[in-house]
Amino acid sequence: MSDFVLALDQGTTSSRAIVFGRDGDVRAVRQVEFAQHFPRPGWVEHDAEEIWQTQLAVALEAIDAAGLEPSLIAGIGITNQRETTVVWERSTGKPIGPAIVWQDRRTSEECDRLRREGLGEEIRRRTGLVIDAYFSATKLRWVLAHVEGSRELAERGELAFGTIDSWLLFRLTGGRVHATDPSNASRTMLYNIHDGRWDEEMLRLFEVPPEVLPEVRSSSEVYGETESVLFGHPVPIAGIAGDQQAALFGQMGIQPGVLKNTYGTGCFMVLNTGEEPVESSNNLLTTVAWQVGERMTYALEGSVFIAGAVVQWLRDGLGLIERSSDVERLANSVADNGGVYLVPAFAGLGAPHWDPFARGTIVGITRGTSSGHLARAALESIAFQARDVLKAMEADSGLSVEELRVDGGASANDTLMQFQSDILEVPLLRPRILETTALGVAYLAGLAVGVWDGVDEISSQWKLDRRFEPTMPPRRISGLVAGWRRALERAGNWLEEPTPGA
């Protein structure tokens, strides 16, 4: 048995591939960004074909960079941006339109209608989710309503729907396998998290023909093999998990009560709640963490739409920095935020507010405000949003959080991590390997093909890089939090404000 696993980490802004050894260390990593498309305000799209091509390219490059022959890869794991919706022709493998990204808000009004009709409680009871354009169901319904002829093709079984994991699996296997796992299925608003199957009532509500749906299989099993032409040798595809659930697994959050926060394009806090789903009373999501064998593990999750993306906006939208990593130096050029608060509600607000009509807001600007204050306010906005989620999570679970495990690209920012520890008033534990999303799905795949014998073996591989301890005085914390709450009030429900002059 080979000692190497390839993780395909298909994210919102980039496709990445990482080769891991049996010791859990990174042997090689390759990454490339791909285009983001914003055809209308609130719309976010990807080219699914570009996602496939970039993901395949970095996979080949990573294997080569590791100095390996493809035959030495024991298995492939796929982890992915969740909720993003692709519909394609089964016969050709070609998408019938752009992928509608999880950040897309085009179906917000439909979601508002569903809430007014009083369907929120029933949808939550079955799927664990709140009604929001974030999830796949309304995106899929939109595609079938707006792409000419698509509904008829779907009902004849000629189209396939999937989140990005299903799309990559279909292409990797040459169209032989159309499947997903429960961690991704539970993000569609079409999956019954209690029964572990597609929910007939949700399919009826969202007018989804069952013929388009992927088969739901466990998160750790051999789904099929890659086409020989892709790598020159068939490689088993043996693990699938949505990016945030994979990160929890990679953080060794395999026991109930372990909490992690991933700082990527968005910010996602996930708490392992064990084998029973915990219903939220504070607008969090009840979701499937993973399924290994017949055992389903559940989680509570708070999803923040804009985290690292606010730094990208400083770079690409305002031109304040050349590289995302420059934000820490710019933020540290000032002693504090100077009274400036930035609410990055570029795509509305996620948990625990769920305000699709909120929009980005900067308050507290004076003539003395500098680019440094904006940079610091941007970083602090990530931490404030995470605090809102953690407080809701403590209320739902009844637990008092004693520590938080962190990962993702922005967790490398020491200034952000220290402020996060301060504002949460809990220690932060940053692991030596920050690529926990890719590592988690590598573990799931490796367990399925025998690279690792069990979770006891992989648990010993988690290693601490740095521990951040809270140092900020309580009075300072309360003042900052009060300012953040006032800023949130001004950002909220923005799109429902009367148009000037109307």
N, C-alpha and C positions, 0 to 999 in steps of 0.2 A: 504494500500500500504506500502510495506517495505521501509525502509530508506537507504538500502545498495545496492551498485553497485560493481560488480567485473570487474576490468580491466585486460585483458590479454595483456601484453606488451612484444611481441616477438621480441627481438632485434638481432643484428648481432652476438653477442658473448654470450648472455644469454637469458633465458626465465624467465620472471618475472610476478608475479600476485599481484595485490594490491586491497584491499577492502577499498572503500571509503564510508563514511557516508554522510548523506544529507547536512551536514555543509561543505563538501569538504575536511574534514580532513582524514588522513590515519588511518584506523583501524588496518590493518595488511599488511605486505609485505613479500613475499618469492621470492627468486631468486636463480637460479643455472646456472652456465656456461655449455656450451656444446662444443663438439670438433670442431675445425677448420681443414679443410683438404686442403692441397696444393699439389696436385698430380704432377703438373708441374709448372715451372716458369710462373707466371701470372694467373694461375688457382686457383680459390677459390671455395670450395664446402662445403656443409653441408649435413648431413644425415637427410632428412625430417622426417623420422620416429622418430629419436631422438628428433627433435624439437617438434613433437607432444607429445611424452611421457614426456619430461621435462616440457612442458607447462601445461599438464594436472596435473602432480604431484604437481607443485607449486600452481596451482589453488586450489587443494584440501587442501594443507597445509595452504594457506592463509585464506581460509574460517574457517578452524579449529582454526588457531591462533587468529582469530577475535572472537572466541567463538560463532559462528553462526551455525545454521542449514542451509543447502543449500536452504531450502524453504524460508528463509528470504532474499535471494538475489533477488532483483527485476529485475535485468537484467545484461547481460554481454556485455562488449564492447571489441572489438579486435583492437589493433593497432600493427603495424608490420614494420620490415625492408622491405623496398620497393624494387621493381625491381627483387628481388631474385625469380628464376623461378623453379617451380615444375610441373612435369607431372606425372599423376598417372592413374591407371586402375579404371574406374568407378565401376566395379563389385566387386573388392576386396579392393579398397582404398589403394593399395600398389603403391609406386612410382616406375617408370620404370628405375630410375637412381638417382644419387645424385642431390640435389638442386644446381643449379648454382647461386652463390651469386652475388649480385650487384657489388662487387669489382672485379669480374672475368674479365680478359682481353682476353680470347681466341678468341673472334670475332673481335678484333681490326682491323685485316687486311680486313675483310669483310666490316667493317664500313669505312675504308679508301677507298675501292673500290666504295662504294656508294657515298662518297664525290666526288671522281674523276669523277663519272658519272653525277655529277651536280644535285643530288637529295636532297641536303641539304635544299634548300629553300622550296620545296614542302612539305617535311616532317615537317619542322618547321611550315609552314602555317597550316597544318592540325592538328598536335599533340602538337605544342608549344615547341618541344624538338629539341636539336641538335643531329646530328648523333653521337652515341657513344655506345661502348660495355656495358656501364653502364645500359642501359635499357633492357627490357625483350624481345623485338622482335627478335633480332639476337640470343639470348640465346635459345629461343623456336625453331627457325629455325635450330639451331645447333643440338638440341636434336632430332628433327624429321629426320635430315639427318644422324645422327650417331648411333642412337639406332635401331638395326635391327628390321624391321617390324613395327616400331612405326608410320610411315606415313600412312600405310594401316589401322592400328587400329584407328588412329585419324580420318581418312576420314569416317570410319564406325561408328563413334560416341562412340567408346569404351574407349577413353582416355579423360582425363580432364586436362586442363592447368590452373594454377593459381599462383598468388603471394601468399605470406605466409598467408594473411588473408583468401583467398579462401580455401587454404589447411586446415587451422584450422576449418573454418566454416563447410566444408565438413565432417571432422572427428567428430566434436562436434555433428552434426545432424545425424550421422550415414549414411551419403551419401545422405540424402534427399534434401540438399540445396547446389547448386553450384552457388555462387554469389560473387560479389565484389562491391565496391563503386567507384564513379568517381575519388576520390583522388588517389586510387591505379591504376585504369584503365588508368588514364592519365599519368602514369609512364611506360607504356608498349611500347610506340611508335606504338600502334595499335588503339588508341582511338582518335576520332575526338572531340577536346575540345569545338568546336563551336556548333556542332550538338548534342553532348551528346550521342554518340553511337559509336560502333565499326566501324572503317572506312574501307569500302570495298576495296579501293585502297591500303591501307596499308596491308590488309590481302593478297591481290594479290602479292604485292611487296615482302613480307616476306614469302610467300607460307604457310600461316597458314589456315588450314581448320576451318571454323566457328564453326564446331561441337565441338571443344575442349574448346570454350570460356565460361567463366562464365557470368551469367546474371548481368547487371549493375543496381544496385538499389541505393537508396539514402543513405547518411551516417548515418542517424538517423531514423531507423524504425525496426520493429520486422521482422527478416529474417526467424526465425524458433525457435524451442526449442531444447535444448540438449537432447540426449538420456537419459532416466531415469536411466539407469545402471551407468552412469558416476558419477552423484552426488547424486543418490538416489531420485532425484526429478527433473522433467523437468524445466529448467531455460530458459527464453527468451534470445536470442541473439539479441541485439537491437541497436548496434552501431559499425561502422567500419570506420577507417580512417588510412591512412598511417602515420607513426610515426611523420614526421615533420609537416604535416598539423594538426595532433592531438595536437602537442605541441603548435602550434599557437592558436588553440581553447582554450587549457588549460591556455594559457597566456592572455586570454580574448582579443585576437587579432581579434575581431569580427567586427571591424570597419575599413574601408579603411584607409591606412596610418600607421597602427600599424606594427612594425618590431620586429622580434624576432630572436635570434640565439641559436641553440641547440648544445652543446658541448658533443658529444657522441663518438662513434667509428670514425665517420666522423663529419663534422661541417656543419650545414645547416642553412642558413639565409633565412627567408621567410617574404615577405611583402604582406599584404592584399591589393589587388587592387580593390576590390569590385565586382560588377556584370558584368564587362566587362573585357575580357582578354587584357593584355598589352603586345604588342610584344616587345621583347628585341632586341636592336641593339648592345649589349655588351656581347653576349654569355651567358646570363642568360636563365633560363627556364621559360616558361609560363605554369602554371599548375593549376589544379583544387584544391582549398583549401578544399572544402566540398560541399555537397548538402544537404540542409534541406528542406523537402517538395519539391516544384518545383523550389526553388531558388538555383541557382548555384553561388558560391563565388569563385573568382579566386585569384591567387597569382603569384608573381615573386619569383623565388628561385635561390639561388646560392649554389651549392653542392660541398663541399670540401671532398675528399675521405678519407684522413687520418688526424685525429685530436687526439682524445684520444688514438687511436691505436698506435701513436708514443710513448706514455708513456708505453703502453703494450710491445712495442718492446724494450724499455730500460729495462723493467723488465724481459721479457722472452727471448729476443734475445741476449742482452748484459749482463744481470745479474747485472746491476748497482744498482737496488733497489729490495727489497723483495715484497713490495706492491705498487700498483699504487699511493696510497696516499703519499708515501715517496718522490715522485718527488719534491714536493714543498720545503721540507727541504733541499734536495740536491741542488736544483736550488738556494736557498737562501744562500748557503755556499760560493757563489762568489758574487762580487759586480755587475758584468754585464756579458755579453756573451763572453768577452775577444776577440771579433772579430770573433767568431765562428758563422756560420749560417748553419742550418740543413734544407734541403728541403725534406720533407717526401713524395716524389713521389713514394711510394712503388708500387702503382697501377696506375701510371700515374698521371697527374694533372687534376682536375676537373675545375669548373668555377673559373674565367672567361677565363682560358687558354685553356682548353680542349686539352691537349697534351697527348695522350695515350702512346707515346713513351718516355716520361720523366721518369727518375728513381731517386731514393733517392740519395742525395748528401750532403756531409758535406764539407764545405770550411772554410779556415781561421785557420786551426789547426797549432799550434806551440808546441815546447817542454814544454811550460808553460800551455798547455791546460789540464784541469782536467775533471773528471766525472761531477763536478758541472757545468762547462761550457757547456758540452753536454746536461745536464738536462735543463739548462736555454735556450739553443738554441732550444731544442725540444719544450718547452712551448711557446717560442716566435714564433716558426713557425706556431703554431695554430693561434695566433693573427694576424700574417702577412697575412696568407691566408684569414682570415675573413675580413681584411682591403681591400684586392683586390676585394672581392665580394661586400663589401659595396660601394666602389667607383663606381663600375659598376652599382649597383642598383640605386644610386643617379642619375647617368647619364641617365638611362632608364626612371625612374619615374619622373624626374624633381623636386624631393623633396630634401630638405636638412634635413638630419636625425638629430633630436633633442635629441633622446634617443634610447637606444637599450635594449629590454628585453632579459634576458639570462636565460638559464636552461640547464639541462643535467648534468651528473656526474661531468665533469671537471669544471663546473661553481662553484663548491664548493671550488675550488682552488683560494684563495684570491690573490696570486701573479700573476696568469694568468689573473684574472679579472681586476686587477689594470693596468697591462701592456696593456691589451686590451683597456681599457678606454683611456689610454694615447695615444696609437698609432692611435686610431680612432678619438680622440679629442671630444668625446661625453660621456655623463654619461651612465653608465650601471645600470639597475635595476634588481636585483636578488630577485625573490619571495621567500616567506617563504617555500612553497612547491616546490621543484625542480622537482618532478615527474610530470611535466606538460604534458608529452606525455600520460601517463596513465590517468591523470586527465581529459585531453581533451576528450578522447574517453569514459571515464566514464560519462562525461556530455552529450555527444551525445546519449549514451545508456539511461541514466536516463531521458533525455527529451522525448525520445520515449515511455517510459513506465510510465511516470508521477511522477517520483521522484522529479523532478523540474518542475515548471510551465512554465518557460521561461528563456530567457537569462538575463533578468533584475535580477532575483533571484540569478543566479550564478555569475553575474558580481561583486556583492558585496563581493564575497568570496576571490577575489585576494588580497593578502596582501604582502607588501614589507618586505623583510628580510634586505637587505643592498643596498645602493646606492654608486657606485664608481664614483668619479669625476676625470677628467683628470688633471694631475699636471705636466706633462713632458714639458720642454721648446721646442718650435717649432724647434729650430736648432738641438736639439738632435733627435727629431722625423725624420727630413729630412735625417740625417746621417744614422739612422737605416734602414729607408725605402730604401735608396740608396744601402746599403749593401745587403738587401734582394733581390732587383732587380738584382744585379750582380750574386747572388747565383742562382736565378731562371734561368738566361741565361745559366749557366753552367749545370743545371739539365735538361734543355729542349732538346727534340728530341734525347735523348741519344742512343736509340736503332737503330737509323738510321745512327749513326757514323760508318765509315768503321771499319771492324774487323782488329786488328793489324796483320800485316803480310800477309793480303789478297791481 
